[in-house]
Amino acid sequence: MYVIWQKRKREHNAGRNKIGDVRLTPIIAQSKRVNGKPRQEYIACLQSIIESHINEKTAVGFWRAVEERLARLTNRIPQEDMEKIRAALDKVVPQPEPEYAKKHEDEAQAYVDATVAMLTPESEWEQDANRKLHAFRKSSETAQACADCGEPMEEVYRERRTFGHGFMGGRRWAVGVLCKKCVGEPWHFTRHSPCKTCGREVHMSYSLTAYPAFCSTRCGQAHYRKAKLSTRST
């Protein structure tokens, strides 16, 4: 297996990203033969980064996202290939020093804590609802752990919940993932096909009608990136 760096120039300004900035997207691929001819087989798409923004600070977030994605691919990529992939990525985006990465993560968490403290409501009930809402939304990003008990999951149950009233009125809804033992009423769920990206079994509550089924937001993004790349290649 090897890494292909896809390069794409921006055509519009968006925040720090200006027209002409090159967006680098690492794609894991492997060679195989079809009818005796060598062909490239797509494996996965990793975290993107703007070439002109590569520095020690942006490398922290890049490598955090890469490691999370690689952890989901252990069933498809052997360990020796994992090291080759990391080495190839390190040549373009050097890994930050562990001390710097920890310092950056601590500063980011301190900023989040300070912001939360400013916006934290006085009611203990509202504080508890906000914490549960954040944890529930976070669980849907990678589906690594159950939103209620925090345990890893083999089968994913996606559920839509309400967490009280929002700041501007109305109900606050969020989609999260649960493990089998934390599902209150299994008959509220219907089994979809396995996740289109990682293959895990996905159960959707009747209030969710998304199809095809994905266990997490990242799996859905990876699936549609792959479809977009295949469309462009043809």
C-alpha positions as CSV (number, residue, x, y, z in Angstrom):
1,M,0.0,0.0,0.0
2,Y,1.1,3.6,-0.6
3,V,-0.1,7.2,-0.3
4,I,-1.2,9.4,-3.2
5,W,-1.4,13.1,-2.6
6,Q,-4.3,14.7,-4.4
7,K,-3.8,18.4,-5.0
8,R,-6.6,20.8,-5.7
9,K,-6.5,24.6,-6.0
10,R,-9.1,26.7,-4.4
11,E,-11.3,28.8,-6.8
12,H,-13.0,30.9,-4.1
13,N,-11.9,32.7,-0.9
14,A,-13.1,31.2,2.3
15,G,-11.7,32.5,5.6
16,R,-8.0,31.9,5.8
17,N,-8.1,29.9,2.5
18,K,-7.6,32.1,-0.5
19,I,-7.9,31.6,-4.2
20,G,-4.9,29.5,-5.5
21,D,-4.2,27.8,-2.1
22,V,-3.4,24.1,-2.7
23,R,-5.4,21.6,-0.7
24,L,-3.6,18.3,-0.1
25,T,-5.6,15.2,0.5
26,P,-3.7,11.9,1.2
27,I,-5.4,8.8,-0.4
28,I,-4.4,5.3,0.6
29,A,-4.2,3.0,-2.4
30,Q,-2.8,-0.3,-3.4
31,S,-1.8,-1.9,-6.7
32,K,-3.5,-5.0,-8.1
33,R,-3.7,-6.6,-11.5
34,V,-6.9,-6.8,-13.5
35,N,-6.7,-9.0,-16.6
36,G,-3.0,-8.9,-16.3
37,K,-2.8,-5.1,-16.2
38,P,-1.7,-3.1,-13.1
39,R,-4.5,-1.0,-11.6
40,Q,-4.9,1.2,-8.5
41,E,-7.4,0.3,-5.9
42,Y,-8.7,2.9,-3.5
43,I,-8.6,2.1,0.2
44,A,-9.4,5.3,2.1
45,C,-9.1,9.0,2.1
46,L,-7.4,10.8,5.1
47,Q,-7.5,14.3,6.5
48,S,-6.8,17.2,4.2
49,I,-4.6,20.2,4.8
50,I,-3.7,23.4,3.0
51,E,-0.2,23.3,1.7
52,S,0.7,26.9,2.7
53,H,-0.7,26.4,6.2
54,I,1.5,23.4,7.1
55,N,3.3,24.1,10.4
56,E,3.7,22.5,13.8
57,K,0.3,23.9,15.0
58,T,-1.8,22.7,12.1
59,A,0.1,19.4,12.2
60,V,-1.4,18.6,15.6
61,G,-4.9,18.6,14.3
62,F,-3.9,16.8,11.1
63,W,-2.2,13.9,12.8
64,R,-5.0,13.6,15.4
65,A,-7.6,13.1,12.6
66,V,-5.2,10.8,10.7
67,E,-4.7,8.5,13.7
68,E,-8.4,8.4,14.4
69,R,-9.0,7.4,10.8
70,L,-6.2,4.8,10.8
71,A,-7.6,3.2,13.9
72,R,-10.8,2.5,12.0
73,L,-8.9,0.8,9.2
74,T,-7.0,-1.8,11.3
75,N,-9.2,-4.5,9.8
76,R,-8.2,-3.6,6.3
77,I,-4.6,-2.4,6.5
78,P,-1.8,-4.6,8.1
79,Q,0.4,-3.1,10.8
80,E,3.5,-3.0,8.6
81,D,1.6,-1.0,5.9
82,M,0.4,1.4,8.7
83,E,4.0,2.3,9.4
84,K,4.7,2.9,5.7
85,I,1.7,5.2,5.5
86,R,2.8,7.2,8.5
87,A,6.3,7.5,7.1
88,A,4.9,8.8,3.8
89,L,2.6,11.3,5.5
90,D,5.5,12.5,7.8
91,K,7.5,13.5,4.7
92,V,4.9,16.1,3.8
93,V,3.4,17.0,7.2
94,P,6.0,16.3,9.9
95,Q,4.7,14.9,13.1
96,P,4.8,17.5,16.0
97,E,6.8,16.8,19.1
98,P,4.8,15.0,21.8
99,E,5.4,17.8,24.3
100,Y,4.2,20.5,21.8
101,A,1.1,18.4,20.9
102,K,0.2,18.0,24.5
103,K,0.7,21.7,25.2
104,H,-1.5,22.6,22.2
105,E,-4.2,20.2,23.2
106,D,-4.2,21.6,26.8
107,E,-4.4,25.1,25.5
108,A,-7.3,24.2,23.2
109,Q,-9.1,22.5,26.0
110,A,-8.6,25.4,28.3
111,Y,-10.1,27.8,25.7
112,V,-13.1,25.5,25.3
113,D,-13.5,25.3,29.1
114,A,-13.3,29.1,29.4
115,T,-15.9,29.6,26.7
116,V,-18.2,27.0,28.3
117,A,-17.9,28.7,31.6
118,M,-19.0,32.0,30.1
119,L,-22.0,30.4,28.5
120,T,-22.9,28.0,31.2
121,P,-26.4,28.6,32.5
122,E,-27.1,28.9,36.2
123,S,-29.5,26.0,36.4
124,E,-27.9,22.7,37.2
125,W,-30.5,20.9,35.1
126,E,-29.5,23.1,32.1
127,Q,-25.8,22.4,32.7
128,D,-26.4,18.7,32.8
129,A,-28.5,18.9,29.6
130,N,-25.7,20.8,27.8
131,R,-23.1,18.2,28.8
132,K,-25.4,15.3,27.6
133,L,-26.1,17.1,24.4
134,H,-22.4,17.7,23.7
135,A,-21.5,14.0,24.5
136,F,-24.4,12.8,22.3
137,R,-23.4,14.8,19.3
138,K,-19.7,13.9,19.7
139,S,-20.5,10.2,19.7
140,S,-21.9,10.4,16.2
141,E,-18.7,11.8,14.7
142,T,-16.7,8.6,14.9
143,A,-19.0,6.1,16.6
144,Q,-16.1,4.8,18.6
145,A,-18.0,4.7,22.0
146,C,-21.5,4.6,23.2
147,A,-22.9,8.1,24.1
148,D,-24.4,6.8,27.4
149,C,-21.9,4.3,28.9
150,G,-18.7,5.1,26.9
151,E,-18.0,1.5,26.0
152,P,-16.8,0.5,22.5
153,M,-19.5,-1.0,20.2
154,E,-19.7,-3.8,17.6
155,E,-23.2,-2.8,16.5
156,V,-24.3,0.8,16.3
157,Y,-27.7,2.1,17.2
158,R,-28.3,5.6,15.9
159,E,-31.0,7.6,17.8
160,R,-32.4,11.1,17.7
161,R,-33.0,12.7,21.1
162,T,-34.3,16.0,22.5
163,F,-32.3,18.0,25.1
164,G,-34.7,20.7,26.3
165,H,-35.3,24.1,24.8
166,G,-32.7,26.0,22.9
167,F,-31.4,29.6,23.4
168,M,-33.8,31.0,20.8
169,G,-36.7,28.7,21.7
170,G,-37.8,25.5,20.2
171,R,-36.5,22.0,21.0
172,R,-32.8,21.0,20.8
173,W,-32.4,17.8,18.8
174,A,-29.3,15.7,18.3
175,V,-28.3,12.4,16.7
176,G,-26.0,10.1,18.6
177,V,-24.9,6.4,18.8
178,L,-25.7,3.9,21.5
179,C,-24.6,0.3,22.2
180,K,-27.0,-2.5,22.4
181,K,-27.3,-2.7,26.2
182,C,-28.0,1.1,26.4
183,V,-30.9,1.0,24.0
184,G,-34.1,1.3,26.0
185,E,-36.6,-0.2,23.5
186,P,-35.0,-2.1,20.6
187,W,-38.3,-2.3,18.8
188,H,-37.9,1.5,18.1
189,F,-35.0,0.6,15.8
190,T,-35.0,-1.0,12.3
191,R,-31.9,-2.8,11.0
192,H,-30.4,-1.2,7.9
193,S,-27.6,-2.7,5.8
194,P,-24.0,-2.7,7.2
195,C,-22.1,0.6,7.1
196,K,-21.1,1.4,3.6
197,T,-17.6,2.3,4.7
198,C,-16.5,0.1,7.6
199,G,-19.0,-2.7,7.5
200,R,-20.4,-2.5,11.0
201,E,-24.1,-3.3,11.6
202,V,-26.2,-0.1,11.8
203,H,-29.6,0.1,13.4
204,M,-31.6,3.3,12.8
205,S,-34.4,4.6,15.0
206,Y,-37.7,5.1,13.2
207,S,-37.3,8.9,13.4
208,L,-34.2,8.6,11.2
209,T,-34.7,7.8,7.5
210,A,-31.2,8.4,6.2
211,Y,-30.1,5.9,3.5
212,P,-27.6,4.5,2.9
213,A,-26.7,3.8,6.5
214,F,-23.5,5.0,8.0
215,C,-22.3,4.3,11.5
216,S,-20.7,7.7,11.9
217,T,-20.3,11.1,10.2
218,R,-16.8,10.3,9.2
219,C,-17.8,7.1,7.5
220,G,-20.4,9.0,5.5
221,Q,-17.9,11.6,4.5
222,A,-15.4,9.0,3.4
223,H,-18.0,7.2,1.3
224,Y,-19.0,10.3,-0.6
225,R,-15.4,11.4,-1.1
226,K,-14.7,8.1,-2.7
227,A,-17.8,8.4,-4.9
228,K,-16.7,11.9,-6.0
229,L,-13.2,10.7,-6.8
230,S,-14.4,7.8,-8.8
231,T,-16.8,10.1,-10.8
232,R,-13.9,12.5,-11.6
233,S,-11.6,9.6,-12.6
234,T,-14.1,8.4,-15.2
